Amino acid sequence: MSLPRVVLGIVPTQSDYLVPQSNFCMFDRKKVLVETITAELTITQPRELALYEKTFRTLADQAAIGKAARGLVRKSIEARCEKSEKHDA
């Protein structure tokens, strides 16, 4: 990836669930946005931000990056192509 401040990590599907699964975005350790089906929550309380930061670190530790992430994506694409070929046959 050519963006020096961006790291793309993929948590493999076979990973253990070490933290609750939810969708959130962190911004400079001052704000977290959580999207739910009915609302968007803005988290700014320091003790809550600390929990999201801990969750992020746990997920980052589980994530595959670089060659390992590309391998997971390649494997997923190949599996999808095989499934499509079987469906077309």
Jmol script that loads the backbone (N, CA, C; Angstrom):
load data "model"
ATOM      1  N   MET A   1       0.850  -1.166   0.000  1.00  0.00           N
ATOM      2  CA  MET A   1       0.000   0.000   0.000  1.00  0.00           C
ATOM      3  C   MET A   1       0.899   1.233   0.000  1.00  0.00           C
ATOM      4  N   SER A   2       0.523   2.223  -0.759  1.00  0.00           N
ATOM      5  CA  SER A   2       1.384   3.395  -0.900  1.00  0.00           C
ATOM      6  C   SER A   2       1.031   4.532   0.061  1.00  0.00           C
ATOM      7  N   LEU A   3       0.171   4.299   1.015  1.00  0.00           N
ATOM      8  CA  LEU A   3      -0.165   5.319   2.005  1.00  0.00           C
ATOM      9  C   LEU A   3       0.580   5.007   3.302  1.00  0.00           C
ATOM     10  N   PRO A   4       1.615   5.774   3.630  1.00  0.00           N
ATOM     11  CA  PRO A   4       2.472   5.437   4.768  1.00  0.00           C
ATOM     12  C   PRO A   4       1.786   5.457   6.130  1.00  0.00           C
ATOM     13  N   ARG A   5       0.687   6.186   6.268  1.00  0.00           N
ATOM     14  CA  ARG A   5       0.015   6.269   7.569  1.00  0.00           C
ATOM     15  C   ARG A   5      -1.202   5.366   7.663  1.00  0.00           C
ATOM     16  N   VAL A   6      -1.398   4.510   6.649  1.00  0.00           N
ATOM     17  CA  VAL A   6      -2.558   3.620   6.628  1.00  0.00           C
ATOM     18  C   VAL A   6      -2.079   2.171   6.636  1.00  0.00           C
ATOM     19  N   VAL A   7      -2.642   1.387   7.529  1.00  0.00           N
ATOM     20  CA  VAL A   7      -2.361  -0.043   7.585  1.00  0.00           C
ATOM     21  C   VAL A   7      -3.695  -0.766   7.461  1.00  0.00           C
ATOM     22  N   LEU A   8      -3.778  -1.653   6.488  1.00  0.00           N
ATOM     23  CA  LEU A   8      -4.989  -2.449   6.316  1.00  0.00           C
ATOM     24  C   LEU A   8      -4.749  -3.799   6.962  1.00  0.00           C
ATOM     25  N   GLY A   9      -5.576  -4.142   7.923  1.00  0.00           N
ATOM     26  CA  GLY A   9      -5.472  -5.429   8.587  1.00  0.00           C
ATOM     27  C   GLY A   9      -6.762  -6.203   8.438  1.00  0.00           C
ATOM     28  N   ILE A  10      -6.653  -7.508   8.317  1.00  0.00           N
ATOM     29  CA  ILE A  10      -7.816  -8.376   8.180  1.00  0.00           C
ATOM     30  C   ILE A  10      -7.772  -9.394   9.308  1.00  0.00           C
ATOM     31  N   VAL A  11      -8.835  -9.425  10.112  1.00  0.00           N
ATOM     32  CA  VAL A  11      -8.928 -10.423  11.178  1.00  0.00           C
ATOM     33  C   VAL A  11      -9.491 -11.689  10.540  1.00  0.00           C
ATOM     34  N   PRO A  12      -8.705 -12.765  10.521  1.00  0.00           N
ATOM     35  CA  PRO A  12      -9.172 -14.014   9.895  1.00  0.00           C
ATOM     36  C   PRO A  12     -10.448 -14.535  10.549  1.00  0.00           C
ATOM     37  N   THR A  13     -11.299 -15.147   9.737  1.00  0.00           N
ATOM     38  CA  THR A  13     -12.583 -15.638  10.246  1.00  0.00           C
ATOM     39  C   THR A  13     -12.418 -16.718  11.315  1.00  0.00           C
ATOM     40  N   GLN A  14     -11.315 -17.433  11.299  1.00  0.00           N
ATOM     41  CA  GLN A  14     -11.127 -18.494  12.296  1.00  0.00           C
ATOM     42  C   GLN A  14     -10.562 -17.968  13.618  1.00  0.00           C
ATOM     43  N   SER A  15     -10.363 -16.648  13.728  1.00  0.00           N
ATOM     44  CA  SER A  15      -9.847 -16.065  14.964  1.00  0.00           C
ATOM     45  C   SER A  15     -10.864 -16.189  16.089  1.00  0.00           C
ATOM     46  N   ASP A  16     -10.351 -16.321  17.301  1.00  0.00           N
ATOM     47  CA  ASP A  16     -11.226 -16.337  18.476  1.00  0.00           C
ATOM     48  C   ASP A  16     -11.858 -14.964  18.676  1.00  0.00           C
ATOM     49  N   TYR A  17     -13.060 -14.924  19.221  1.00  0.00           N
ATOM     50  CA  TYR A  17     -13.720 -13.665  19.564  1.00  0.00           C
ATOM     51  C   TYR A  17     -13.186 -13.218  20.921  1.00  0.00           C
ATOM     52  N   LEU A  18     -12.239 -12.301  20.900  1.00  0.00           N
ATOM     53  CA  LEU A  18     -11.639 -11.814  22.133  1.00  0.00           C
ATOM     54  C   LEU A  18     -12.297 -10.535  22.630  1.00  0.00           C
ATOM     55  N   VAL A  19     -13.012  -9.865  21.748  1.00  0.00           N
ATOM     56  CA  VAL A  19     -13.699  -8.618  22.089  1.00  0.00           C
ATOM     57  C   VAL A  19     -15.074  -8.634  21.433  1.00  0.00           C
ATOM     58  N   PRO A  20     -16.022  -7.879  21.976  1.00  0.00           N
ATOM     59  CA  PRO A  20     -17.348  -7.801  21.330  1.00  0.00           C
ATOM     60  C   PRO A  20     -17.205  -7.254  19.914  1.00  0.00           C
ATOM     61  N   GLN A  21     -17.991  -7.771  19.014  1.00  0.00           N
ATOM     62  CA  GLN A  21     -17.949  -7.339  17.625  1.00  0.00           C
ATOM     63  C   GLN A  21     -18.909  -6.186  17.402  1.00  0.00           C
ATOM     64  N   SER A  22     -18.388  -5.058  17.001  1.00  0.00           N
ATOM     65  CA  SER A  22     -19.222  -3.927  16.597  1.00  0.00           C
ATOM     66  C   SER A  22     -18.415  -3.070  15.635  1.00  0.00           C
ATOM     67  N   ASN A  23     -19.108  -2.226  14.931  1.00  0.00           N
ATOM     68  CA  ASN A  23     -18.499  -1.368  13.942  1.00  0.00           C
ATOM     69  C   ASN A  23     -18.197  -0.018  14.574  1.00  0.00           C
ATOM     70  N   PHE A  24     -16.931   0.408  14.579  1.00  0.00           N
ATOM     71  CA  PHE A  24     -16.615   1.717  15.137  1.00  0.00           C
ATOM     72  C   PHE A  24     -15.412   2.316  14.428  1.00  0.00           C
ATOM     73  N   CYS A  25     -15.329   3.638  14.475  1.00  0.00           N
ATOM     74  CA  CYS A  25     -14.197   4.383  13.911  1.00  0.00           C
ATOM     75  C   CYS A  25     -13.611   5.253  15.003  1.00  0.00           C
ATOM     76  N   MET A  26     -12.290   5.188  15.165  1.00  0.00           N
ATOM     77  CA  MET A  26     -11.608   6.014  16.164  1.00  0.00           C
ATOM     78  C   MET A  26     -10.958   7.208  15.482  1.00  0.00           C
ATOM     79  N   PHE A  27     -10.994   8.351  16.159  1.00  0.00           N
ATOM     80  CA  PHE A  27     -10.396   9.583  15.644  1.00  0.00           C
ATOM     81  C   PHE A  27      -9.465  10.177  16.703  1.00  0.00           C
ATOM     82  N   ASP A  28      -8.181  10.077  16.499  1.00  0.00           N
ATOM     83  CA  ASP A  28      -7.185  10.743  17.346  1.00  0.00           C
ATOM     84  C   ASP A  28      -7.382  10.583  18.849  1.00  0.00           C
ATOM     85  N   ARG A  29      -7.886   9.472  19.291  1.00  0.00           N
ATOM     86  CA  ARG A  29      -8.099   9.180  20.719  1.00  0.00           C
ATOM     87  C   ARG A  29      -8.984  10.208  21.428  1.00  0.00           C
ATOM     88  N   LYS A  30      -9.753  10.976  20.639  1.00  0.00           N
ATOM     89  CA  LYS A  30     -10.647  11.971  21.231  1.00  0.00           C
ATOM     90  C   LYS A  30     -12.111  11.691  20.937  1.00  0.00           C
ATOM     91  N   LYS A  31     -12.352  10.852  19.918  1.00  0.00           N
ATOM     92  CA  LYS A  31     -13.730  10.591  19.525  1.00  0.00           C
ATOM     93  C   LYS A  31     -13.817   9.230  18.847  1.00  0.00           C
ATOM     94  N   VAL A  32     -14.901   8.521  19.152  1.00  0.00           N
ATOM     95  CA  VAL A  32     -15.217   7.262  18.492  1.00  0.00           C
ATOM     96  C   VAL A  32     -16.639   7.381  17.960  1.00  0.00           C
ATOM     97  N   LEU A  33     -16.833   6.968  16.713  1.00  0.00           N
ATOM     98  CA  LEU A  33     -18.170   6.906  16.137  1.00  0.00           C
ATOM     99  C   LEU A  33     -18.585   5.443  16.047  1.00  0.00           C
ATOM    100  N   VAL A  34     -19.781   5.147  16.523  1.00  0.00           N
ATOM    101  CA  VAL A  34     -20.329   3.801  16.474  1.00  0.00           C
ATOM    102  C   VAL A  34     -21.621   3.870  15.669  1.00  0.00           C
ATOM    103  N   GLU A  35     -21.691   3.082  14.612  1.00  0.00           N
ATOM    104  CA  GLU A  35     -22.901   3.060  13.806  1.00  0.00           C
ATOM    105  C   GLU A  35     -23.744   1.854  14.186  1.00  0.00           C
ATOM    106  N   THR A  36     -25.007   2.126  14.490  1.00  0.00           N
ATOM    107  CA  THR A  36     -25.957   1.055  14.756  1.00  0.00           C
ATOM    108  C   THR A  36     -26.992   1.070  13.636  1.00  0.00           C
ATOM    109  N   ILE A  37     -27.939   0.184  13.682  1.00  0.00           N
ATOM    110  CA  ILE A  37     -28.961   0.135  12.650  1.00  0.00           C
ATOM    111  C   ILE A  37     -29.816   1.402  12.663  1.00  0.00           C
ATOM    112  N   THR A  38     -30.052   1.966  13.854  1.00  0.00           N
ATOM    113  CA  THR A  38     -30.967   3.102  13.948  1.00  0.00           C
ATOM    114  C   THR A  38     -30.308   4.434  14.268  1.00  0.00           C
ATOM    115  N   ALA A  39     -29.037   4.448  14.624  1.00  0.00           N
ATOM    116  CA  ALA A  39     -28.426   5.710  15.044  1.00  0.00           C
ATOM    117  C   ALA A  39     -26.906   5.654  14.936  1.00  0.00           C
ATOM    118  N   GLU A  40     -26.313   6.820  14.991  1.00  0.00           N
ATOM    119  CA  GLU A  40     -24.859   6.934  15.078  1.00  0.00           C
ATOM    120  C   GLU A  40     -24.539   7.505  16.454  1.00  0.00           C
ATOM    121  N   LEU A  41     -23.661   6.846  17.170  1.00  0.00           N
ATOM    122  CA  LEU A  41     -23.282   7.293  18.511  1.00  0.00           C
ATOM    123  C   LEU A  41     -21.911   7.947  18.448  1.00  0.00           C
ATOM    124  N   THR A  42     -21.755   9.055  19.148  1.00  0.00           N
ATOM    125  CA  THR A  42     -20.458   9.716  19.254  1.00  0.00           C
ATOM    126  C   THR A  42     -19.979   9.550  20.687  1.00  0.00           C
ATOM    127  N   ILE A  43     -18.858   8.874  20.835  1.00  0.00           N
ATOM    128  CA  ILE A  43     -18.293   8.587  22.157  1.00  0.00           C
ATOM    129  C   ILE A  43     -17.126   9.543  22.394  1.00  0.00           C
ATOM    130  N   THR A  44     -17.168  10.282  23.521  1.00  0.00           N
ATOM    131  CA  THR A  44     -16.086  11.222  23.842  1.00  0.00           C
ATOM    132  C   THR A  44     -15.596  11.096  25.280  1.00  0.00           C
ATOM    133  N   GLN A  45     -16.266  10.287  26.083  1.00  0.00           N
ATOM    134  CA  GLN A  45     -15.870  10.125  27.487  1.00  0.00           C
ATOM    135  C   GLN A  45     -14.549   9.347  27.567  1.00  0.00           C
ATOM    136  N   PRO A  46     -13.559   9.865  28.267  1.00  0.00           N
ATOM    137  CA  PRO A  46     -12.243   9.211  28.322  1.00  0.00           C
ATOM    138  C   PRO A  46     -12.269   7.741  28.724  1.00  0.00           C
ATOM    139  N   ARG A  47     -13.078   7.362  29.721  1.00  0.00           N
ATOM    140  CA  ARG A  47     -13.079   5.952  30.149  1.00  0.00           C
ATOM    141  C   ARG A  47     -13.679   5.047  29.065  1.00  0.00           C
ATOM    142  N   GLU A  48     -14.667   5.559  28.315  1.00  0.00           N
ATOM    143  CA  GLU A  48     -15.229   4.782  27.216  1.00  0.00           C
ATOM    144  C   GLU A  48     -14.256   4.722  26.044  1.00  0.00           C
ATOM    145  N   LEU A  49     -13.574   5.829  25.765  1.00  0.00           N
ATOM    146  CA  LEU A  49     -12.571   5.842  24.702  1.00  0.00           C
ATOM    147  C   LEU A  49     -11.478   4.820  24.995  1.00  0.00           C
ATOM    148  N   ALA A  50     -11.112   4.693  26.259  1.00  0.00           N
ATOM    149  CA  ALA A  50     -10.088   3.716  26.638  1.00  0.00           C
ATOM    150  C   ALA A  50     -10.525   2.293  26.307  1.00  0.00           C
ATOM    151  N   LEU A  51     -11.801   1.986  26.489  1.00  0.00           N
ATOM    152  CA  LEU A  51     -12.306   0.650  26.153  1.00  0.00           C
ATOM    153  C   LEU A  51     -12.239   0.394  24.649  1.00  0.00           C
ATOM    154  N   TYR A  52     -12.586   1.408  23.852  1.00  0.00           N
ATOM    155  CA  TYR A  52     -12.509   1.255  22.398  1.00  0.00           C
ATOM    156  C   TYR A  52     -11.058   1.128  21.938  1.00  0.00           C
ATOM    157  N   GLU A  53     -10.171   1.868  22.579  1.00  0.00           N
ATOM    158  CA  GLU A  53      -8.752   1.755  22.219  1.00  0.00           C
ATOM    159  C   GLU A  53      -8.224   0.352  22.544  1.00  0.00           C
ATOM    160  N   LYS A  54      -8.615  -0.182  23.683  1.00  0.00           N
ATOM    161  CA  LYS A  54      -8.212  -1.544  24.052  1.00  0.00           C
ATOM    162  C   LYS A  54      -8.775  -2.552  23.044  1.00  0.00           C
ATOM    163  N   THR A  55     -10.028  -2.366  22.660  1.00  0.00           N
ATOM    164  CA  THR A  55     -10.650  -3.246  21.667  1.00  0.00           C
ATOM    165  C   THR A  55      -9.904  -3.160  20.344  1.00  0.00           C
ATOM    166  N   PHE A  56      -9.578  -1.939  19.921  1.00  0.00           N
ATOM    167  CA  PHE A  56      -8.854  -1.753  18.667  1.00  0.00           C
ATOM    168  C   PHE A  56      -7.492  -2.456  18.717  1.00  0.00           C
ATOM    169  N   ARG A  57      -6.778  -2.283  19.813  1.00  0.00           N
ATOM    170  CA  ARG A  57      -5.460  -2.942  19.941  1.00  0.00           C
ATOM    171  C   ARG A  57      -5.581  -4.460  19.878  1.00  0.00           C
ATOM    172  N   THR A  58      -6.612  -5.007  20.506  1.00  0.00           N
ATOM    173  CA  THR A  58      -6.828  -6.459  20.473  1.00  0.00           C
ATOM    174  C   THR A  58      -7.076  -6.926  19.045  1.00  0.00           C
ATOM    175  N   LEU A  59      -7.948  -6.216  18.326  1.00  0.00           N
ATOM    176  CA  LEU A  59      -8.231  -6.575  16.935  1.00  0.00           C
ATOM    177  C   LEU A  59      -6.985  -6.403  16.064  1.00  0.00           C
ATOM    178  N   ALA A  60      -6.232  -5.329  16.286  1.00  0.00           N
ATOM    179  CA  ALA A  60      -5.011  -5.097  15.505  1.00  0.00           C
ATOM    180  C   ALA A  60      -3.998  -6.219  15.734  1.00  0.00           C
ATOM    181  N   ASP A  61      -3.908  -6.706  16.968  1.00  0.00           N
ATOM    182  CA  ASP A  61      -2.992  -7.815  17.261  1.00  0.00           C
ATOM    183  C   ASP A  61      -3.412  -9.100  16.553  1.00  0.00           C
ATOM    184  N   GLN A  62      -4.710  -9.276  16.341  1.00  0.00           N
ATOM    185  CA  GLN A  62      -5.216 -10.472  15.664  1.00  0.00           C
ATOM    186  C   GLN A  62      -5.137 -10.363  14.146  1.00  0.00           C
ATOM    187  N   ALA A  63      -5.012  -9.149  13.646  1.00  0.00           N
ATOM    188  CA  ALA A  63      -5.119  -8.914  12.206  1.00  0.00           C
ATOM    189  C   ALA A  63      -3.888  -9.364  11.431  1.00  0.00           C
ATOM    190  N   ALA A  64      -4.160  -9.878  10.245  1.00  0.00           N
ATOM    191  CA  ALA A  64      -3.104 -10.168   9.278  1.00  0.00           C
ATOM    192  C   ALA A  64      -2.871  -8.887   8.482  1.00  0.00           C
ATOM    193  N   ILE A  65      -1.599  -8.556   8.238  1.00  0.00           N
ATOM    194  CA  ILE A  65      -1.269  -7.378   7.443  1.00  0.00           C
ATOM    195  C   ILE A  65      -0.251  -7.773   6.378  1.00  0.00           C
ATOM    196  N   GLY A  66      -0.050  -6.905   5.417  1.00  0.00           N
ATOM    197  CA  GLY A  66       0.954  -7.152   4.383  1.00  0.00           C
ATOM    198  C   GLY A  66       0.683  -8.410   3.583  1.00  0.00           C
ATOM    199  N   LYS A  67       1.730  -9.228   3.414  1.00  0.00           N
ATOM    200  CA  LYS A  67       1.614 -10.459   2.616  1.00  0.00           C
ATOM    201  C   LYS A  67       0.559 -11.403   3.169  1.00  0.00           C
ATOM    202  N   ALA A  68       0.467 -11.486   4.481  1.00  0.00           N
ATOM    203  CA  ALA A  68      -0.525 -12.383   5.089  1.00  0.00           C
ATOM    204  C   ALA A  68      -1.942 -11.932   4.755  1.00  0.00           C
ATOM    205  N   ALA A  69      -2.191 -10.624   4.775  1.00  0.00           N
ATOM    206  CA  ALA A  69      -3.521 -10.106   4.424  1.00  0.00           C
ATOM    207  C   ALA A  69      -3.818 -10.346   2.948  1.00  0.00           C
ATOM    208  N   ARG A  70      -2.820 -10.111   2.085  1.00  0.00           N
ATOM    209  CA  ARG A  70      -3.022 -10.367   0.660  1.00  0.00           C
ATOM    210  C   ARG A  70      -3.331 -11.843   0.425  1.00  0.00           C
ATOM    211  N   GLY A  71      -2.683 -12.726   1.169  1.00  0.00           N
ATOM    212  CA  GLY A  71      -2.952 -14.157   1.050  1.00  0.00           C
ATOM    213  C   GLY A  71      -4.390 -14.496   1.418  1.00  0.00           C
ATOM    214  N   LEU A  72      -4.908 -13.874   2.480  1.00  0.00           N
ATOM    215  CA  LEU A  72      -6.308 -14.115   2.870  1.00  0.00           C
ATOM    216  C   LEU A  72      -7.276 -13.625   1.797  1.00  0.00           C
ATOM    217  N   VAL A  73      -6.984 -12.455   1.233  1.00  0.00           N
ATOM    218  CA  VAL A  73      -7.855 -11.915   0.186  1.00  0.00           C
ATOM    219  C   VAL A  73      -7.801 -12.815  -1.044  1.00  0.00           C
ATOM    220  N   ARG A  74      -6.601 -13.238  -1.423  1.00  0.00           N
ATOM    221  CA  ARG A  74      -6.446 -14.120  -2.588  1.00  0.00           C
ATOM    222  C   ARG A  74      -7.203 -15.430  -2.378  1.00  0.00           C
ATOM    223  N   LYS A  75      -7.074 -15.995  -1.201  1.00  0.00           N
ATOM    224  CA  LYS A  75      -7.755 -17.255  -0.890  1.00  0.00           C
ATOM    225  C   LYS A  75      -9.272 -17.079  -0.958  1.00  0.00           C
ATOM    226  N   SER A  76      -9.770 -15.965  -0.465  1.00  0.00           N
ATOM    227  CA  SER A  76     -11.208 -15.696  -0.494  1.00  0.00           C
ATOM    228  C   SER A  76     -11.706 -15.528  -1.926  1.00  0.00           C
ATOM    229  N   ILE A  77     -10.935 -14.816  -2.753  1.00  0.00           N
ATOM    230  CA  ILE A  77     -11.313 -14.634  -4.159  1.00  0.00           C
ATOM    231  C   ILE A  77     -11.336 -15.969  -4.879  1.00  0.00           C
ATOM    232  N   GLU A  78     -10.323 -16.799  -4.652  1.00  0.00           N
ATOM    233  CA  GLU A  78     -10.269 -18.116  -5.296  1.00  0.00           C
ATOM    234  C   GLU A  78     -11.455 -18.972  -4.888  1.00  0.00           C
ATOM    235  N   ALA A  79     -11.807 -18.956  -3.604  1.00  0.00           N
ATOM    236  CA  ALA A  79     -12.949 -19.741  -3.126  1.00  0.00           C
ATOM    237  C   ALA A  79     -14.242 -19.239  -3.759  1.00  0.00           C
ATOM    238  N   ARG A  80     -14.360 -17.937  -3.895  1.00  0.00           N
ATOM    239  CA  ARG A  80     -15.568 -17.368  -4.510  1.00  0.00           C
ATOM    240  C   ARG A  80     -15.643 -17.745  -5.984  1.00  0.00           C
ATOM    241  N   CYS A  81     -14.503 -17.719  -6.689  1.00  0.00           N
ATOM    242  CA  CYS A  81     -14.486 -18.102  -8.104  1.00  0.00           C
ATOM    243  C   CYS A  81     -14.858 -19.572  -8.275  1.00  0.00           C
ATOM    244  N   GLU A  82     -14.327 -20.430  -7.406  1.00  0.00           N
ATOM    245  CA  GLU A  82     -14.656 -21.860  -7.470  1.00  0.00           C
ATOM    246  C   GLU A  82     -16.150 -22.067  -7.240  1.00  0.00           C
ATOM    247  N   LYS A  83     -16.710 -21.351  -6.269  1.00  0.00           N
ATOM    248  CA  LYS A  83     -18.138 -21.472  -5.985  1.00  0.00           C
ATOM    249  C   LYS A  83     -18.963 -20.991  -7.168  1.00  0.00           C
ATOM    250  N   SER A  84     -18.526 -19.937  -7.811  1.00  0.00           N
ATOM    251  CA  SER A  84     -19.233 -19.403  -8.980  1.00  0.00           C
ATOM    252  C   SER A  84     -19.167 -20.398 -10.143  1.00  0.00           C
ATOM    253  N   GLU A  85     -17.995 -21.012 -10.341  1.00  0.00           N
ATOM    254  CA  GLU A  85     -17.837 -21.985 -11.415  1.00  0.00           C
ATOM    255  C   GLU A  85     -18.743 -23.196 -11.198  1.00  0.00           C
ATOM    256  N   LYS A  86     -18.864 -23.656  -9.963  1.00  0.00           N
ATOM    257  CA  LYS A  86     -19.737 -24.788  -9.647  1.00  0.00           C
ATOM    258  C   LYS A  86     -21.195 -24.412  -9.888  1.00  0.00           C
ATOM    259  N   HIS A  87     -21.540 -23.182  -9.557  1.00  0.00           N
ATOM    260  CA  HIS A  87     -22.919 -22.710  -9.733  1.00  0.00           C
ATOM    261  C   HIS A  87     -23.269 -22.616 -11.219  1.00  0.00           C
ATOM    262  N   ASP A  88     -22.303 -22.199 -12.038  1.00  0.00           N
ATOM    263  CA  ASP A  88     -22.546 -22.043 -13.478  1.00  0.00           C
ATOM    264  C   ASP A  88     -22.608 -23.381 -14.205  1.00  0.00           C
ATOM    265  N   ALA A  89     -21.982 -24.402 -13.613  1.00  0.00           N
ATOM    266  CA  ALA A  89     -21.916 -25.716 -14.294  1.00  0.00           C
ATOM    267  C   ALA A  89     -23.225 -26.464 -14.250  1.00  0.00           C
TER     268      ALA A  89
END
end "model"
wireframe off; spacefill off
backbone 0.3
color backbone group
